Amino acid sequence: MTAAPLLAVEDLQVHFRLYEGRARVLNGVTLAVGEGESVALVGETGCGKSITARAILRLLPPNAEVVAGRILFRGRDLLRLPEDALRRVRGREIAMIFQDPATALNPVFTVGEQMLDVARWQGAGAAMPWARRNRDGEVRQRCLEALRLARVPDPEGILRRYPVELSGGLRQRVLIALALLGRPALLIADEPGTALDVSIQDQILQELRDLVRGRGLAVLYITHNLGVARMVADRVYVMYAGEVAEVGPPAALFDRPLHPYTQGLLAAVPRLTGTMGAGIEGRIPDYRNPPPACRFAPRCPHRLPVCDQVRPPLGPVAAGRAVACHLYPPVAPVPAGSAGARHGAR
């Protein structure tokens, strides 16, 4: 029997209450991350990637509402956990590297004060009074160890400095160190390095990949950069307008994209010849009034009449690959135990 995934998001639907009406943003998102597996969730800006990541940890804004679905982590539905139990999962079992290192750290506290507070809270539990400031040597060593794991130079000196005194690359490394403090099983990396120049971004991604492999962590990368997804992921989910359009291992997905949206994304990448990519006409739909069936239909060059009438299900089309498109009728599921059957991946 195939082992259950570490994380399984099943038919997740998230709506937002707005003054202008209800925005139906996530529309049945389903994905899985196995033990020690690296998964990338890719798509253009506004497609719901970060909302999916925040929903996993229940960090959605007050006007958001989860209307359907389950988020299973080690068999427990995170959406139904009491707040106290959820706090024991956040940071300790699932950690998140937030998108912007310039705003994720508090500018009025030193790096050391912030890391020590997080480490004490993770070690003592949520019931510990925040006023207690016992500068325990073991906790400090944990912070220094995490900084060294993130390849931060001069960890002792960094603990004494304020975030504004650090470069963007150092702030990103501090965020990685903070995420590693609790020794989590799953790391969610929301656009790591997106605010950095390309050379520093490449260093951060290489170091993060080495850390993940060295410690056996599972990781969910949130990115709009297809090159990043190809470099770091064992499996790629392509997301469009709050839905998963295609799933597959990066080599197969990038060499032979199936969904018209995936084809458009790859066609939009600039070429080494100096020519610009073709791009995709149109824009992501208004979530207050999305297309009734296939959300990509208004922009699709291969649009069929059925695309305006029936929502295409995400179904398997080959070993390890699935697509939500009427151009590809689903095939029989791959038998358990065969190549590529584990979580529909690899």
Residue pairs with C-beta under 8 A, 6 or more apart in sequence:
1 336
2 336
2 337
2 341
2 342
2 343
3 34
3 35
3 342
4 72
4 75
5 32
5 33
5 34
5 35
5 72
5 343
6 33
6 34
6 35
6 37
6 73
6 74
6 185
6 186
6 218
7 32
7 33
7 56
7 71
7 72
7 73
7 94
7 186
7 218
7 220
8 31
8 32
8 70
8 71
8 72
9 29
9 30
9 31
9 32
9 52
9 56
9 69
9 70
9 71
9 72
10 30
10 69
10 70
10 71
10 72
11 28
11 29
11 30
11 68
11 69
11 70
12 26
12 28
12 29
12 30
12 52
12 55
12 66
12 68
12 69
12 70
12 71
13 24
13 26
13 27
13 28
13 29
13 66
13 67
13 68
13 69
14 25
14 26
14 48
14 51
14 55
14 60
14 64
14 65
14 66
14 67
14 242
15 22
15 23
15 24
15 25
15 64
15 65
15 67
16 22
16 23
16 25
16 61
16 63
16 64
16 65
16 287
17 63
17 64
17 65
18 63
18 288
20 288
21 288
22 288
23 287
23 288
24 242
24 287
24 288
24 290
25 48
25 51
25 242
25 287
26 48
26 51
26 52
26 55
26 242
27 241
27 242
27 243
27 290
27 295
28 68
28 69
28 243
29 48
29 52
29 69
29 239
29 242
29 243
29 244
30 244
30 314
31 39
31 41
31 52
31 237
31 244
31 247
32 39
32 343
32 344
32 345
33 39
33 186
33 218
33 219
33 220
33 343
34 218
34 342
34 343
34 345
35 185
35 216
35 218
36 216
36 217
36 218
37 218
37 219
37 234
37 235
37 343
37 345
38 209
38 212
38 218
38 219
38 221
38 232
38 233
38 234
38 235
39 218
39 219
39 220
39 221
39 233
39 234
39 235
39 236
39 237
39 345
40 220
40 221
40 222
40 223
40 228
40 229
40 232
40 233
40 235
40 236
40 237
40 250
41 49
41 52
41 53
41 220
41 221
41 222
41 223
41 237
41 239
42 49
42 223
42 224
42 225
42 226
42 229
42 236
42 237
42 238
42 239
42 265
43 49
43 224
43 238
43 239
43 240
43 265
44 224
44 240
44 265
44 284
45 224
46 284
47 239
47 240
47 241
47 242
47 284
48 239
48 241
48 242
49 190
49 222
49 223
49 224
49 239
50 99
50 190
50 191
50 222
51 60
51 64
51 242
52 222
52 239
53 96
53 188
53 190
53 220
53 222
54 60
55 64
55 66
55 71
56 71
56 73
56 78
56 94
56 188
56 220
57 78
57 89
57 90
57 94
57 96
57 188
58 78
58 79
58 86
59 96
60 66
66 79
69 79
70 77
70 79
71 77
71 78
71 79
72 78
73 89
73 93
73 94
73 186
74 93
74 185
78 86
78 89
81 89
84 126
87 126
88 125
88 126
91 118
91 121
91 122
91 181
91 182
91 184
92 122
92 182
92 183
92 184
93 182
93 184
93 185
93 186
94 184
94 185
94 186
94 187
94 188
95 178
95 179
95 180
95 181
95 182
95 184
95 186
95 187
95 188
96 179
96 187
96 188
96 189
96 190
97 172
97 175
97 176
97 179
97 187
97 188
97 189
97 190
97 192
98 104
98 175
98 190
99 190
99 191
99 194
99 195
99 222
100 194
100 195
101 168
101 171
101 172
101 174
101 175
101 195
102 163
102 168
102 171
102 195
104 171
104 175
105 111
105 114
105 163
105 171
105 174
105 175
106 114
106 163
107 162
107 163
107 164
108 162
109 162
110 159
110 160
110 161
110 162
111 158
111 159
111 160
111 161
111 162
111 163
111 166
111 174
112 140
112 143
112 158
112 159
112 160
114 178
115 143
115 146
115 147
115 159
115 174
115 177
115 178
115 181
116 135
116 139
116 140
116 143
117 130
118 178
118 181
119 139
119 142
119 143
119 181
120 128
120 132
120 134
120 136
120 139
121 128
122 181
122 182
123 139
140 159
142 181
143 155
143 159
143 177
143 181
144 155
144 156
144 159
146 177
146 178
146 180
146 181
147 155
147 158
147 159
147 173
147 174
147 177
148 155
149 177
149 180
149 211
150 173
150 174
150 176
150 177
150 180
150 207
150 211
151 173
151 207
152 158
152 170
152 173
152 174
152 177
158 166
158 170
158 174
163 171
163 174
166 174
168 195
168 196
168 200
169 196
169 200
169 203
169 204
172 192
172 193
172 195
172 196
172 200
172 204
173 204
173 207
176 192
176 204
176 207
176 208
176 211
179 187
180 211
180 215
184 217
185 217
185 218
186 217
186 218
186 219
186 220
187 212
187 217
187 218
187 219
187 220
188 219
188 220
188 222
189 208
189 219
189 220
189 221
189 222
190 222
191 222
191 223
191 224
192 201
192 204
192 205
192 208
192 221
192 223
193 200
193 201
193 202
193 204
193 205
194 201
194 223
194 225
196 204
205 228
205 231
205 232
208 219
208 232
209 231
209 232
211 217
212 219
219 232
221 228
221 229
221 232
221 233
223 229
226 254
226 265
226 266
226 269
227 269
229 236
229 250
230 236
230 250
230 254
233 250
234 249
234 250
234 345
234 346
235 247
235 248
235 249
235 250
235 320
235 343
235 345
235 346
236 247
236 248
236 249
236 250
236 253
237 244
237 246
237 247
238 244
238 245
238 246
238 247
238 253
238 259
238 261
238 262
238 265
239 245
240 261
240 284
240 295
240 296
241 284
241 285
241 287
241 290
241 295
241 296
242 287
242 290
242 295
243 295
243 324
244 314
244 324
245 259
245 261
245 262
245 296
245 323
245 324
245 325
246 253
246 257
246 258
246 259
246 261
246 262
246 321
246 322
246 323
246 324
246 325
247 253
247 314
247 321
247 322
247 323
247 344
248 258
248 320
248 321
248 322
249 320
249 321
249 340
249 345
249 346
252 318
252 320
252 321
253 262
253 321
254 266
257 263
257 265
257 266
258 317
258 321
258 323
258 325
258 327
258 328
259 296
259 323
259 324
259 325
260 296
260 300
260 301
260 302
260 325
260 327
261 280
261 296
261 299
261 300
264 278
264 279
264 280
264 299
265 280
267 277
267 278
267 279
267 280
268 277
268 278
268 279
268 280
269 277
270 276
270 277
271 277
280 299
281 299
282 298
282 299
283 299
285 291
285 295
285 298
291 297
291 298
291 308
292 308
292 309
293 306
293 307
293 308
293 309
293 310
293 311
293 312
294 300
294 307
294 308
294 311
294 312
294 324
294 325
294 326
297 303
297 307
297 308
300 307
302 327
304 326
304 327
306 326
307 326
310 326
312 324
312 325
312 326
313 324
313 330
314 322
314 323
314 324
315 322
315 323
315 324
315 328
315 329
315 330
315 331
316 322
316 330
316 331
316 332
316 333
316 334
316 344
317 323
317 328
317 329
317 330
317 331
318 331
319 334
319 338
319 339
319 340
319 341
320 334
320 339
320 340
320 344
320 345
320 346
322 344
334 340
334 341
334 344
335 341
340 346
